[in-house]
Amino acid sequence: MQKTNPLSDFDFIPNETSLSGVAEKAFSRLSFTFTHEHLSSIIEAALAPDASDNDRYVCACMLKNAQVASKGLYPLCQDTGIANVFGWKKGEFSTSNLYEDITAGIKKTYDERKLRFSTTVPDSFYEEHDPKNNLPAQISIFDSEASLAPAPSFVKAAPKDSLNFVFCAKGGGSSNKTSFIQGTKAFLNKERFSKLMEEELEHFGTSACPPYTIAIVAGGLSPEQNLLTLKLASMGAYDGMTYEPNEYGFRDRELEELTMKIAAESGYGAQFGGKKFALSAVVVRLPRHGASCPISFGVSCSAHRNLKAILTKEGLYLEKTVANPSELEGFCEAVKFAEKSEKSENNATEKQITSTGDIKSILSSLGNAKPGERILLSGKILVARDAAHARWQKLIDAGKTLPEYCTKYPICYAGPARTPQGKVIGSFGPTTAGRMDVYAESLMSRGAALVTLAKGNRSKNWTDSCKKYGAFYLGTPGGIAALIASEYIKSQEILDYEDLGMEAVRLVEVENLPCFVITNKAGEDFYENLR
């Protein structure tokens, strides 16, 4: 049913006509608050009859996270993302200094709102540094009739002379799940395409913080058009696209339903087993050259930070978000799943584990813990990720010993957002575990990384090393970074490599941090058991 007022989902801000102001307001809003539609879909997932206990628990934590972030202090996710801006010019609208003005607004927001600086810029082909401003941004502006990036449906409802935007903060985890196949006509039959969908959805895994919004695009006049359409589809730009086949592109309802079915049957659930691997799906079919059929798959993670805006000569229309999630219908009922100290699905009560700087004591406390058991972790943990691991490996390669701290504490792979004034730490959440798998042998053989915390499934190389060295991998829920920073972290200090910014080595004190045993010392793996 079509809305009588297509702009009812937007707040109107009169006299805001500067591009820098538009960018500043958009990224400020989307970094701390979600749309009503996205929050409602998480509530629905938590309350669904077929949701597992772990589905409900993770979704409930995500709702609590949204409530914390809505106060405007802790961003929704620690990875506040690369700033993506897509725009469509409609009618007569001046675009002088467009890129400079939008960039200025983005720079101001990331600085003043204490968002994380995630970009690195090259000094040479192999060396790089943190510019400490999260720039450059990705900015693309099209004509509203552009064939490379067809305008979203909301542009049709926009005033005649306007500049229409979709703003997105895209984290590295969800971007990394994009896959592309330069296929042929042979893929365009029901049996083969369905099998391809099953294979690609399996490869998504859980490291990008499901439940996901899944996007699939088949066709395209070029690889570039296919991938651009995929990105925009994952951002909600084409939610209003027609399901009626036509020469320019359309959505396929049957394949979207199949996507949701495959996602539910994967067993991954909302990270730790269940049915709620996806919240929604968008499957788009485009025209193509007869000799090629580009096909792409991608996700937007549970931190679905996308916002529409319409800039006119009279002012700005900015898509509404929810200022107080707790007022939504079903919110309180859903959040109760995270407020109970319930038994996990294997009927084992939560284990209390304390880290005191003696890794052998933690290994003993974990004992014969089985995959899927829920752990409450307290005490000191080391925080280090890609860049720190690379430096440790350089030490090893040079015949030097690792810093003593490496062998004393569990290692959590994370890179927090910058710390708000007066607070202990900025939004803090786990990063993808698999990126550190290459260091399994070099670290574990030296007594380091015997207990790790992160998110997502890992390689056989890592699970085999856990068995060889009696190590554990614990999964911490992704998508709840504001909640972790505000409720579970009591102190932090930088131990090493301060020049790495958000990737510096930290020592963090946590209290009752929720974790799940993913891989135990016997090499038993939770996700492998699901498969």
C-alpha positions as CSV (number, residue, x, y, z in Angstrom):
1,M,0.0,0.0,0.0
2,Q,1.5,3.3,-1.1
3,K,1.8,6.1,1.5
4,T,-0.4,9.2,0.9
5,N,2.6,11.3,1.9
6,P,5.9,9.8,0.7
7,L,7.9,12.3,2.7
8,S,6.2,11.3,6.0
9,D,9.3,9.3,6.9
10,F,11.4,12.4,6.9
11,D,12.0,15.3,9.3
12,F,12.0,18.7,7.6
13,I,14.8,21.0,8.8
14,P,14.1,24.5,7.3
15,N,16.9,26.7,6.0
16,E,19.5,23.9,6.2
17,T,20.8,24.1,2.7
18,S,24.6,23.6,3.1
19,L,26.1,20.3,1.9
20,S,28.4,20.2,4.9
21,G,25.5,20.6,7.2
22,V,23.6,17.8,5.5
23,A,26.6,15.4,5.8
24,E,27.2,16.4,9.4
25,K,23.6,15.8,10.4
26,A,23.2,12.6,8.5
27,F,26.3,10.9,9.9
28,S,25.5,12.1,13.4
29,R,22.1,10.6,13.2
30,L,22.9,7.3,11.6
31,S,25.9,6.6,13.9
32,F,23.7,6.6,17.0
33,T,20.2,5.7,16.0
34,F,18.3,3.2,13.8
35,T,15.2,3.6,11.7
36,H,11.9,2.3,13.1
37,E,11.9,-0.4,10.4
38,H,15.2,-1.9,11.4
39,L,14.5,-1.9,15.1
40,S,11.1,-3.5,14.5
41,S,12.7,-6.3,12.5
42,I,15.1,-7.1,15.4
43,I,12.2,-7.1,17.8
44,E,10.3,-9.4,15.5
45,A,13.2,-11.7,15.2
46,A,13.6,-11.9,19.0
47,L,9.9,-12.7,19.6
48,A,9.5,-15.1,16.7
49,P,8.2,-18.6,17.7
50,D,11.0,-20.3,15.8
51,A,13.8,-18.2,17.3
52,S,16.4,-20.2,19.4
53,D,17.4,-19.1,22.9
54,N,20.6,-17.7,21.5
55,D,18.8,-15.9,18.7
56,R,16.6,-14.2,21.4
57,Y,19.6,-13.5,23.6
58,V,21.7,-11.8,20.8
59,C,18.8,-9.8,19.4
60,A,17.9,-8.7,22.9
61,C,21.4,-7.5,23.5
62,M,21.3,-5.6,20.2
63,L,18.1,-3.8,21.3
64,K,19.8,-2.9,24.6
65,N,22.7,-1.6,22.6
66,A,20.4,0.6,20.5
67,Q,18.9,2.1,23.6
68,V,22.4,2.9,25.0
69,A,23.6,4.4,21.7
70,S,20.4,6.5,21.3
71,K,21.7,8.8,24.1
72,G,24.3,10.1,21.6
73,L,27.5,9.2,23.5
74,Y,28.5,5.7,22.4
75,P,28.1,5.0,18.6
76,L,26.1,1.9,17.7
77,C,29.2,0.0,16.6
78,Q,32.9,0.4,17.3
79,D,33.6,0.3,13.6
80,T,31.9,3.6,12.7
81,G,32.8,2.8,9.1
82,I,33.9,4.3,5.9
83,A,31.7,7.3,5.1
84,N,29.7,6.4,1.9
85,V,27.6,9.0,0.2
86,F,25.5,8.4,-2.9
87,G,23.5,11.2,-4.5
88,W,21.1,11.8,-7.4
89,K,20.6,15.3,-8.8
90,K,17.1,16.1,-9.8
91,G,16.2,19.2,-11.9
92,E,18.1,22.4,-11.4
93,F,20.4,22.2,-8.3
94,S,23.8,23.8,-7.9
95,T,26.5,21.4,-7.0
96,S,29.6,23.6,-6.9
97,N,32.1,22.6,-4.2
98,L,30.1,19.5,-3.7
99,Y,32.8,17.1,-2.7
100,E,34.7,19.6,-0.6
101,D,31.6,20.6,1.4
102,I,30.4,17.0,2.0
103,T,33.9,16.0,3.1
104,A,34.1,18.9,5.5
105,G,30.8,17.8,7.1
106,I,32.0,14.2,7.4
107,K,35.4,15.3,8.9
108,K,33.6,17.4,11.5
109,T,31.2,14.7,12.5
110,Y,33.9,12.0,12.9
111,D,36.0,14.3,15.0
112,E,33.5,15.9,17.2
113,R,31.3,12.9,17.8
114,K,34.3,10.7,18.8
115,L,33.8,8.2,16.0
116,R,36.5,5.7,15.1
117,F,39.2,6.6,12.6
118,S,39.4,3.4,10.5
119,T,41.1,4.4,7.3
120,T,44.8,4.0,6.4
121,V,46.5,5.8,3.6
122,P,49.5,4.5,1.7
123,D,53.1,5.8,2.2
124,S,54.3,3.2,-0.3
125,F,52.8,0.1,-1.8
126,Y,53.5,-1.8,1.5
127,E,53.6,0.9,4.2
128,E,50.7,3.1,5.4
129,H,49.6,5.3,8.2
130,D,46.4,6.5,10.0
131,P,45.5,10.0,8.8
132,K,43.4,10.4,12.0
133,N,40.4,11.9,10.3
134,N,38.7,8.8,8.6
135,L,39.2,10.3,5.2
136,P,38.9,10.0,2.3
137,A,35.2,9.4,2.1
138,Q,33.5,7.6,-0.8
139,I,31.3,10.1,-2.6
140,S,29.4,9.4,-5.8
141,I,26.9,11.8,-7.3
142,F,24.7,10.9,-10.3
143,D,22.0,12.4,-12.5
144,S,18.6,11.1,-11.5
145,E,18.3,9.4,-14.9
146,A,21.7,7.7,-14.6
147,S,21.8,4.2,-15.9
148,L,24.8,3.1,-13.9
149,A,23.0,3.8,-10.6
150,P,19.3,4.1,-11.1
151,A,17.7,6.5,-8.6
152,P,15.9,5.0,-5.6
153,S,12.1,5.2,-5.5
154,F,12.1,8.0,-2.9
155,V,13.7,10.3,-5.4
156,K,10.5,10.3,-7.4
157,A,8.6,11.8,-4.5
158,A,11.3,14.4,-3.9
159,P,10.7,18.1,-5.0
160,K,11.5,18.9,-8.6
161,D,14.8,20.7,-7.9
162,S,16.7,18.7,-5.3
163,L,19.7,16.7,-4.4
164,N,18.8,13.3,-3.0
165,F,21.2,11.2,-0.9
166,V,21.7,7.8,0.7
167,F,24.3,8.1,3.4
168,C,26.0,4.9,4.8
169,A,28.6,4.1,7.4
170,K,30.0,0.8,6.0
171,G,32.1,-1.3,8.4
172,G,35.0,-3.4,7.1
173,G,33.4,-6.7,8.4
174,S,30.3,-6.5,6.2
175,S,32.2,-5.1,3.2
176,N,34.6,-8.1,3.5
177,K,31.6,-10.5,2.9
178,T,31.1,-9.2,-0.7
179,S,31.7,-11.8,-3.3
180,F,31.6,-11.4,-7.1
181,I,31.4,-14.0,-9.9
182,Q,31.9,-13.1,-13.6
183,G,29.4,-15.7,-14.8
184,T,27.6,-16.6,-18.0
185,K,24.1,-17.5,-19.2
186,A,24.7,-21.0,-17.7
187,F,24.0,-19.6,-14.2
188,L,20.5,-18.4,-15.2
189,N,18.6,-21.5,-14.4
190,K,16.7,-22.3,-11.2
191,E,18.7,-25.3,-10.1
192,R,22.1,-23.9,-10.6
193,F,21.3,-20.4,-9.3
194,S,19.7,-21.9,-6.2
195,K,22.8,-24.0,-5.5
196,L,25.0,-21.0,-6.0
197,M,22.9,-19.1,-3.4
198,E,23.3,-21.9,-0.9
199,E,27.1,-22.0,-1.3
200,E,27.5,-18.2,-1.1
201,L,25.3,-17.8,1.9
202,E,27.2,-20.5,3.7
203,H,30.4,-18.5,3.1
204,F,29.0,-15.4,4.8
205,G,29.4,-17.1,8.2
206,T,28.8,-15.0,11.3
207,S,31.8,-12.7,11.4
208,A,30.0,-9.7,10.0
209,C,27.4,-9.6,12.9
210,P,24.2,-11.2,11.8
211,P,21.2,-11.0,11.6
212,Y,22.0,-9.7,8.1
213,T,20.2,-7.8,5.4
214,I,21.2,-9.9,2.4
215,A,21.6,-8.5,-1.1
216,I,22.0,-10.5,-4.4
217,V,22.4,-9.0,-7.8
218,A,22.4,-11.0,-11.1
219,G,23.2,-9.2,-14.4
220,G,24.5,-5.8,-15.1
221,L,25.8,-4.0,-18.2
222,S,29.2,-4.1,-16.5
223,P,30.8,-5.5,-13.4
224,E,30.8,-2.0,-12.0
225,Q,27.1,-1.6,-12.4
226,N,26.5,-5.0,-10.8
227,L,28.6,-4.2,-7.7
228,L,27.2,-0.7,-7.3
229,T,23.7,-2.0,-7.5
230,L,24.6,-4.6,-4.8
231,K,25.9,-2.0,-2.5
232,L,22.9,0.3,-2.9
233,A,20.5,-2.7,-2.5
234,S,22.2,-3.7,0.8
235,M,21.7,-0.1,1.9
236,G,18.0,-0.1,1.4
237,A,18.1,2.2,-1.6
238,Y,16.0,-0.2,-3.8
239,D,13.5,-1.3,-1.2
240,G,10.8,0.3,-3.3
241,M,12.0,-1.3,-6.6
242,T,9.3,-3.0,-8.6
243,Y,8.8,-6.8,-8.7
244,E,7.5,-6.6,-12.3
245,P,10.1,-7.7,-14.8
246,N,11.3,-4.9,-17.1
247,E,14.3,-3.9,-19.2
248,Y,16.0,-1.8,-16.5
249,G,15.9,-4.0,-13.5
250,F,13.5,-5.5,-11.0
251,R,13.4,-7.5,-7.7
252,D,12.5,-11.2,-7.7
253,R,10.1,-12.1,-4.8
254,E,10.5,-15.9,-5.2
255,L,14.3,-15.7,-4.9
256,E,14.1,-13.4,-1.9
257,E,11.9,-15.9,-0.2
258,L,14.4,-18.7,-1.1
259,T,17.2,-16.5,0.4
260,M,15.4,-16.2,3.7
261,K,14.7,-20.0,3.7
262,I,18.4,-20.8,3.0
263,A,19.4,-18.4,5.7
264,A,17.1,-19.9,8.3
265,E,18.2,-23.4,7.5
266,S,21.9,-22.6,7.7
267,G,21.7,-23.0,11.5
268,Y,24.0,-20.0,12.1
269,G,21.2,-17.9,13.5
270,A,22.0,-14.6,15.1
271,Q,25.7,-15.6,15.5
272,F,25.4,-18.5,17.9
273,G,22.9,-21.0,16.4
274,G,19.3,-20.7,15.4
275,K,17.0,-19.5,12.6
276,K,17.6,-15.7,12.6
277,F,20.6,-15.4,10.3
278,A,18.8,-12.8,8.2
279,L,16.3,-10.0,8.7
280,S,15.5,-9.4,5.1
281,A,16.7,-10.1,1.5
282,V,16.8,-8.1,-1.7
283,V,17.4,-10.0,-5.0
284,V,17.8,-7.8,-8.1
285,R,17.9,-8.8,-11.7
286,L,19.5,-6.4,-14.2
287,P,20.0,-6.5,-18.0
288,R,23.4,-7.8,-19.2
289,H,25.7,-8.4,-22.2
290,G,24.9,-11.7,-23.8
291,A,28.4,-12.9,-23.2
292,S,28.6,-12.3,-19.5
293,C,26.5,-12.5,-16.4
294,P,28.0,-10.7,-13.4
295,I,26.6,-12.0,-10.1
296,S,27.3,-10.6,-6.6
297,F,26.4,-11.3,-3.0
298,G,26.7,-9.0,0.0
299,V,25.3,-8.1,3.4
300,S,24.6,-5.2,5.6
301,C,25.3,-6.2,9.2
302,S,23.0,-5.8,12.2
303,A,24.5,-2.3,12.6
304,H,22.4,-1.3,9.5
305,R,23.5,2.4,9.4
306,N,21.9,3.9,6.3
307,L,20.0,7.1,6.0
308,K,18.1,8.9,3.2
309,A,18.1,12.7,2.8
310,I,16.6,15.2,0.4
311,L,18.2,18.6,0.1
312,T,16.1,21.4,-1.5
313,K,16.4,25.2,-1.8
314,E,14.1,25.6,1.2
315,G,15.7,23.1,3.5
316,L,16.6,19.5,4.3
317,Y,14.4,16.4,4.6
318,L,16.2,13.9,6.8
319,E,15.0,10.3,7.3
320,K,13.5,9.8,10.7
321,T,15.2,7.4,13.3
322,V,14.0,6.3,16.7
323,A,15.2,8.6,19.5
324,N,14.0,6.2,22.3
325,P,13.9,2.5,21.2
326,S,12.4,1.5,24.6
327,E,9.1,3.1,23.5
328,L,8.7,0.7,20.6
329,E,6.0,-2.0,20.8
330,G,7.6,-5.3,21.9
331,F,10.9,-3.8,22.9
332,C,10.6,-4.4,26.7
333,E,9.3,-8.0,26.1
334,A,12.2,-8.7,23.8
335,V,14.9,-7.2,26.0
336,K,13.9,-9.5,28.8
337,F,15.8,-12.3,27.0
338,A,19.1,-10.6,27.8
339,E,18.2,-9.6,31.3
340,K,17.7,-13.1,32.6
341,S,20.6,-15.3,33.5
342,E,19.2,-18.2,31.6
343,K,20.6,-21.6,30.8
344,S,22.1,-21.9,27.4
345,E,20.7,-24.3,24.9
346,N,22.9,-27.2,26.0
347,N,21.4,-26.8,29.5
348,A,24.8,-25.8,31.0
349,T,24.7,-22.8,33.3
350,E,27.0,-19.9,32.6
351,K,30.5,-20.4,33.8
352,Q,32.2,-17.5,35.7
353,I,35.8,-17.1,34.5
354,T,38.3,-14.6,35.9
355,S,41.5,-13.4,34.3
356,T,44.2,-12.4,36.7
357,G,47.3,-12.5,34.5
358,D,47.8,-16.3,34.8
359,I,46.7,-17.8,31.5
360,K,47.1,-21.4,32.9
361,S,44.5,-20.6,35.6
362,I,42.0,-19.5,32.9
363,L,42.6,-22.6,30.9
364,S,42.1,-24.7,34.0
365,S,38.8,-22.8,34.7
366,L,37.5,-23.4,31.2
367,G,38.4,-27.1,31.7
368,N,36.2,-29.4,29.6
369,A,33.9,-26.6,28.4
370,K,31.9,-27.6,25.3
371,P,31.1,-25.6,22.2
372,G,28.0,-23.4,22.8
373,E,28.5,-22.9,26.5
374,R,28.0,-19.4,27.7
375,I,30.8,-17.8,29.7
376,L,30.9,-14.7,31.9
377,L,34.4,-13.3,31.8
378,S,35.9,-10.9,34.3
379,G,39.3,-9.5,34.9
380,K,42.1,-8.2,32.6
381,I,42.2,-9.0,28.9
382,L,44.6,-7.9,26.2
383,V,43.2,-6.0,23.2
384,A,45.0,-6.4,19.9
385,R,44.2,-6.9,16.3
386,D,45.7,-6.9,12.8
387,A,48.4,-4.3,13.0
388,A,49.6,-5.4,16.4
389,H,49.7,-9.1,15.4
390,A,51.8,-8.1,12.3
391,R,54.3,-6.3,14.6
392,W,54.5,-9.3,16.9
393,Q,55.2,-11.5,13.9
394,K,58.1,-9.2,12.8
395,L,59.6,-9.7,16.3
396,I,59.4,-13.4,15.8
397,D,60.8,-13.3,12.3
398,A,63.7,-11.2,13.7
399,G,64.5,-13.9,16.3
400,K,63.2,-11.7,19.2
401,T,60.9,-12.7,22.0
402,L,57.3,-11.6,22.3
403,P,56.4,-8.9,24.9
404,E,55.6,-10.6,28.3
405,Y,52.0,-9.4,28.2
406,C,51.2,-11.6,25.2
407,T,51.4,-14.8,27.3
408,K,49.6,-13.6,30.4
409,Y,46.1,-12.6,29.3
410,P,43.4,-13.7,26.9
411,I,43.7,-11.7,23.6
412,C,40.5,-10.0,22.4
413,Y,40.6,-8.8,18.8
414,A,39.1,-5.3,18.8
415,G,39.6,-1.7,17.9
416,P,37.4,0.6,20.0
417,A,35.9,3.9,18.9
418,R,37.5,7.0,20.5
419,T,36.7,7.6,24.1
420,P,33.9,10.1,25.0
421,Q,34.8,12.7,27.5
422,G,34.5,11.4,31.1
423,K,34.1,7.8,30.0
424,V,36.4,4.8,30.3
425,I,36.4,3.7,26.7
426,G,34.6,4.3,23.4
427,S,32.2,1.7,21.8
428,F,34.0,-1.6,22.0
429,G,33.2,-4.8,20.1
430,P,35.0,-7.8,18.6
431,T,36.4,-7.8,15.2
432,T,36.6,-10.8,12.7
433,A,38.6,-13.6,14.2
434,G,39.6,-15.3,10.9
435,R,42.0,-12.5,10.0
436,M,44.3,-13.6,12.8
437,D,44.3,-17.3,11.9
438,V,47.6,-17.1,10.1
439,Y,49.4,-16.4,13.4
440,A,48.1,-19.6,15.1
441,E,51.3,-21.6,15.2
442,S,53.8,-18.8,15.7
443,L,51.8,-17.4,18.7
444,M,50.5,-20.6,20.4
445,S,53.8,-22.3,20.2
446,R,55.2,-19.4,22.3
447,G,52.4,-19.5,24.9
448,A,50.4,-16.6,23.4
449,A,46.8,-16.6,22.1
450,L,45.9,-19.7,24.2
451,V,42.5,-17.9,24.9
452,T,41.2,-15.6,22.3
453,L,38.0,-13.5,22.0
454,A,36.5,-12.3,18.8
455,K,33.5,-12.9,16.5
456,G,32.8,-15.3,13.7
457,N,33.9,-18.7,12.5
458,R,37.6,-19.6,12.1
459,S,39.7,-21.8,9.8
460,K,40.6,-25.4,10.4
461,N,44.2,-24.2,10.9
462,W,43.1,-22.4,14.1
463,T,40.9,-25.2,15.4
464,D,43.7,-27.7,14.8
465,S,46.1,-25.5,16.7
466,C,43.6,-25.2,19.6
467,K,43.7,-29.0,19.8
468,K,47.5,-29.1,19.6
469,Y,48.1,-26.5,22.3
470,G,45.0,-26.9,24.5
471,A,43.7,-23.5,23.5
472,F,40.2,-22.0,23.5
473,Y,38.4,-19.5,21.2
474,L,35.5,-17.6,22.7
475,G,32.9,-15.7,20.7
476,T,31.7,-12.4,22.0
477,P,28.4,-11.1,20.5
478,G,29.0,-8.6,17.7
479,G,26.8,-5.6,17.1
480,I,26.6,-4.6,20.8
481,A,29.6,-2.3,21.1
482,A,27.9,0.6,22.9
483,L,26.5,-1.9,25.5
484,I,29.9,-3.5,26.1
485,A,31.6,-0.1,26.6
486,S,28.9,1.2,29.0
487,E,28.2,-1.9,31.0
488,Y,31.1,-4.4,30.9
489,I,34.4,-2.5,30.7
490,K,35.7,-1.0,33.9
491,S,39.2,0.4,32.9
492,Q,41.7,0.5,30.0
493,E,45.3,1.4,29.5
494,I,47.5,1.5,26.4
495,L,50.4,-1.0,26.7
496,D,52.1,-0.8,23.4
497,Y,52.1,0.7,19.8
498,E,50.2,3.8,20.6
499,D,50.9,5.1,17.1
500,L,48.5,2.5,15.7
501,G,45.5,4.5,17.0
502,M,42.5,2.2,17.4
503,E,44.8,-0.8,16.8
504,A,47.1,0.0,19.7
505,V,47.6,-2.8,22.3
506,R,45.4,-2.2,25.3
507,L,44.9,-3.9,28.7
508,V,41.2,-3.7,29.5
509,E,39.4,-4.8,32.7
510,V,36.0,-6.4,32.1
511,E,33.2,-7.6,34.4
512,N,30.8,-10.4,33.4
513,L,31.5,-10.0,29.7
514,P,29.2,-12.5,27.9
515,C,31.0,-15.0,25.7
516,F,30.3,-18.3,24.1
517,V,32.7,-21.2,23.7
518,I,33.3,-21.6,20.0
519,T,36.4,-23.8,19.9
520,N,37.6,-25.8,22.9
521,K,40.9,-27.4,23.8
522,A,39.8,-30.7,22.1
523,G,39.5,-28.8,18.8
524,E,35.7,-29.2,18.8
525,D,34.2,-26.3,16.9
526,F,30.7,-24.9,17.4
527,Y,30.2,-23.8,13.8
528,E,31.6,-27.0,12.4
529,N,29.1,-28.9,14.6
530,L,26.3,-26.8,13.1
531,R,27.3,-27.8,9.6
